[in-house]
Structures are given as C-alpha cells and as structure tokens.
Amino acid sequence: MKWFYRIIMYSVILVLFGWAGQHQALARVLDDQNHYGANKTKKDVLQVARQYPPGDQGLSEEYHGHQSDRPEAKNPKKAKPPSADNRLVQVQLLGINDLHGQLNVTRKVNGKPAGRIDYLATYLKQREAENKNTLLVQDGDMVGASPPVSALLQDEPTIELLNKLGFDIGTVGNHEFDEGLNELLRLINGGSHPKTGNFAGSTFPWIVANVINEKTGKTILPPYHVIKVNGMPIGFIGVVTTETPTVVVPSGVAGLKFTDEVEAINRNVAELKKQGVKSIVVLAHNPGSSGPNGENPTGQLVDIANRVDDEVDIIFGGHNHAYMNATIDNKLVVQSYSYGTAFSDVDIEIDPKTKDIVSKRAEIVTTFQEGIEPDPEIKKMLEGYEAKVEPIVKRIVGSTTDNLTAKQNENGESVLGDFIADAQRKAMNTDFAFMNPGGIRADIDPGDITWGEVYTVQPFNNELVKMTMTGQQIRDLLNQQWGTRTAILQISGLTYTWDPNKPVGNRVVSVKLSDGTELDSAKSYTVTANIFLSGGGDGFTEFTKAQNKEVGPVDLEAVVNYIGEQPKPFSYLIQNRIQRVQ
Ligand SMILES: [Zn+2]
C-alpha cells in the first residue's frame, strides 16, 4: 500500500504548492546555512521537501537505516573458495551498495566500530591481493543523503574515492537522481558545477538498462557492459527499482521512464548471449534480505531472481540496507547492508570451455575497524576533503553533557527524538510537534556539538510546517504508528500511553497535554511536522487532513538554533512522554 500513500502525498503537495523547477539544496546550505529568509518562495520549499522523499525515510524501523545487530558477523570465517580446479578461472567480485557518501562516519556493529571509506579500502585491498582476478562493483546510492564531507562538495569526493579504489563497474540507485539527470551524468562523465568548478567524473562505467530518456527513447546510460577477466567475458547488466519516481523529487526524474526490471534484464541477457557471453551478473538497486544462511529470502530481489533468464548467475541488490546471501532459482543473490560498514565478497569459477560460471559462493563481510589500519592513501584523500568543508562543519553550535541518542526505548521514545521535537515546536511556536524517527540519521555525542554533527543527524533539509489539527485527528495520527510497519513519532507538547495488546488502529489509550489535562477531540491544536510528514510520509495520512499549513525554516536550522539557546553545556535526558501499558 506504500505506493498509494506516496501518490496521495505527492498529489497533496502538488495541489498545495504547484510545480517546481530546478534547485540545489546543498548549494543553499552553503550559502544560507544560518538564515532562511522570509522571501523564500513556496517553490523553493517544496523543492527541498522532495529532495529526500518517503522511500528512504521510510526506513524508520532501522536505527538510522543502519543494521547494528549482525549475527553472521559475530563469528566471521572467510569462506575459502572450493578446492581450486586449475582448469577453472577463479574470479572475485567485491561489491558495495548504499554507501551514501558516508566516507568518514563510524558506526557500531555488534557493539564495535565499523565503516569509514579508509577502513573499507583496507579490506578491499586485502581481498584483492588474494586474487588478481578481482572486480569491484557498486550497486547504487553511492551518493545522496550524504554527510557534509561529501554533500557540501556535490558528492564529488565519493566518486573520486571510488575511482581511486579502482571500481570497475556500477549502476545507479534512486539517490543518484536526487539532483536530476544532468547532475547524475556530470558526476559520471565530468563537467562543471557552480559550487565546485570542473570535475573529471567517474573513471569506471555506469550502466542501467531500465531508465529511458523519453526524448531519445534510449537508456540514459549503457544498459550493460562486458569485462574480460583472464580472457573470460563477464556481462554486467544494471537496473534500478521502478519505485524510483515515487521516492525522488519529480524534477529529478522528469522526462525519464523507469521500465520493468525483469524485462530490461532479459532483453539484455538475450543480447549478451548473442555475443557469446555466458557469465552474467546483474547489478540491481532493488531491495531484498535473507537470514544469515540464506533462509527466508524476501523482497523484490526474490521475484527478480525467479523471473529472469536462467543465464543470469549472480544478482547484487541494495536499497533497503539489509543482509542478503541466498540462492534463489540457482541465482546467487547478495546485499551488504549500507554506509560502507560491509561489502560482498563473491567468489566464482568460470569454465574456460563453456565460458560459464560453474560455481559461486558469497560472504558478506562487516568492516570492523578493530585490528586493522585505515588505508593511508585513502585516509589522506579523505582528510583533504574534510579540510575543505571544515570551516562550515567544525563550527561549534553548543555542547552537551549527555549522549543524545536516537535509539528508541521499549516505549518507542528516544532522547534525540524528544530534543528534535522540542526544537521544532519552539521554532514554529505550536502546541505540539511530531518527528519521524527515520529522519534522525545519527546520534549527538557528549561534548562540543558541531554544525557538521547536527547536519549528519538531519541531512534531509526538510522544511517545518505549522498546521492545525483536531484532537481527534491527532489521536488518529498516533494510531497510525502501528500497521504493516511500526514508526513511533517523536513528540513534544503532549504525552500518551499505548497498549500493545490492543488491535492496530486502536492502541492509543490516553493522550494528555503538558498541563496534564486530556486531549480534547473536538478542539483544534497547532502542530509542527516536517514537510515529509506533512505530505503523509511514512503512511501518516492524518497529516494530509490538517488545515492552515504554513511553511517555516528547515529542520536543521531549528535544531542548530535550539542547541544555541541552551546553556553551555546543557543536560538533556529522556522525557518519558510515551508510555507503553504493561
Ligand atoms: Zn535506494
């Protein structure tokens, strides 16, 4: 039903504000990071709202869209390739998906630090050293929703680092379309941008078979690419989820048609077969997941694997930041989480007689930092980018004695969620504020708080919207938190209790105002939510019934200002606004 909500959301936004033109949200962050003028048009506002639409923020159940608990990473054992048959050509494919420019971000996996491009680089280089027949592949969403070190420089650092690492082939994810086709093609082919000047582009080919330029009737990039490894041709075909137009700003996908993935793959498999290519790898920016040993595979990738031509051997997946290592209809299907905290190591053997893949196995490797040195060359490049954005990023906006974590407790509430909701309510001067947990992308650690840290928490540049809702609508809204997915809104100005034993749609027991009185169903209240929620994002359609919508500053500015208004340092603990009835 998600598509249904998305359609509603965009219809409502379109009706409210009308169509919008080209825009550069991040450029605006650079120009305008401290003040959002009253002269900003609704068009501007809308454009930013669409920059990071529901698909990605819909990852609400995951903590920052990052899976920190990984059973298979607890006892990692490198799967040795099968007893090498000298006759066969051993090829190693190392893959990443959904990097999102998280070049300098460390995350916890099973309680230990993981990630960063310089650590990932060490892992990739170690594995490459084990097999000279190694190809590096990327499966989309390399850029977009990225931290300042990449975002403030138009994500060029991410492309340059992939170049330096020697990536061989890649496809596009939905986020590559965030700033439109021209910017996507500029990152790949090179070109000039007003913020960053000339850029050389990507040194490896990008492919996508199911995105058609309506003007030319042709794919925007080559649909496939053949790489010869030790004389063995391996055909790669790229596709991106057909949901892309519903999760990307309309201007980003204007004039583009996203066609059925399976049809596009099969059309190009036929073409590759004609050329005698039998070893075929699909790079699909489509979601899927499985248990540690490949059990219970789910998601679009399962359907794709079942329906594509049996000449396809391997499918790399992405988009939902999950683990997948499963064999479906004799195709090996893998995904390696997100943010550079893991990669896929796929070992294949090709029979030189038939040129076909005769064995395949995969391991998903988490990039723990413990016991490993960051790659010095990549680290140096990274430090260069950090220095460039430092004046903006390092500005100290406040300090705290507490760990402001976005981790939700058993009631569904987080310290950072409370704090952000407070900041938004204050910025818009309303009775209540509601914040979607999926829009909170990092924690704030004790100590000085930098602008860059806050940016990493709120990278979506979503405008805040003030609106009027009845008590009944607010009660119904809270009841929309449970359904096919659970997304507990972070709140300010009210408290409530909920009962997990009651049926979905009727779980909210009692809603109280901050003075302790009960919410009046018939009365009207002023409410703040970001423009993503305001449009019905994450399935919160009650917001679309709200009246008197007024657009204010972006979420990032509200939080930065609110931090600035606190004592230095300030203490902030969980507010216990949400209580689950036992
Ligand atoms: Zn994606």
Boltz pocket constraint, residues with backbone or C-beta under 6 A from the ligand:
constraints:
  - pocket:
      binder: B
      contacts: [[A, 141], [A, 173], [A, 174], [A, 175], [A, 285], [A, 318], [A, 319], [A, 320]]
      max_distance: 6.0
